Amino acid sequence: LPATVVSTLLGAVAGYAISLWRFRGDLWIFGLVTLGVFLPEQMKLLPWAIVLRDVGLTNTISGLVLIHIVQGMSFTTLFCRNYYVSIPTDLIKAARIDGAGFFRTFYRIVLPLSPPILIVTVIWQFTGIYNEFLYGVTFTNGTQQPITAALISLSANVANVPQYGVQSAAVLIAAAPTLLVYLLGGRWFVRGLTAGAVK
């Protein structure tokens, strides 16, 4: 939940800055940020191991939160930027003329227009983080592991119950939160994805 909320908010601010609050080199920064979308996860394991070791977050939930915030910013910035380019720039210019600064314009004008794309990014981030396996199994162990990584070590201690039966039940239970999120927010997810499709 913290990684989902923080990465969504940071991505929204970054997408707003790149699309509506233009500055020198904004397209280069956008290209560098979205480069993270296309890099394979395995390529980032060693750098993340060094970072987590240096900041003292090895084998902690906080370390995984940090990873997912940074990794998620590429997706959320891309989504929000593509959505925000459809917002008329006249609104931003009018806010500047009225004396609104960067954050006030974002909070008073852009954020109220953002629920469709924020719902998309929240669903995308939540399901991606919840179902993520590689970082969880690489950087955590024991009680610190997220549910997807912990399912591997599940053993059947129930008499007369086959191992595959217990594991299948555990997988179905583990899948319930993401299924619930899609059932509750699925129609907004599709609507939000297509909202900025014209630009």
Secondary structure, DSSP 8 states (H G I E B T S, - for coil): -HHHHHHHHHHHHHHHHHHTS--TTHHHHHHHHHHHHHS-GGGGHHHHHHHHHHHT-TTSHHHHHHHHHHHHHHHHHHHHHHHHTTS-HHHHHHHHHTT--HHHHIIIIIGGG-HHHHHHHHHHHHHHHHH--HHHHHH--GGGS-HHHHGGG----STT--HHHHHHHHHHHHHHHHHHHHHHHHHHHHHHHHHT---
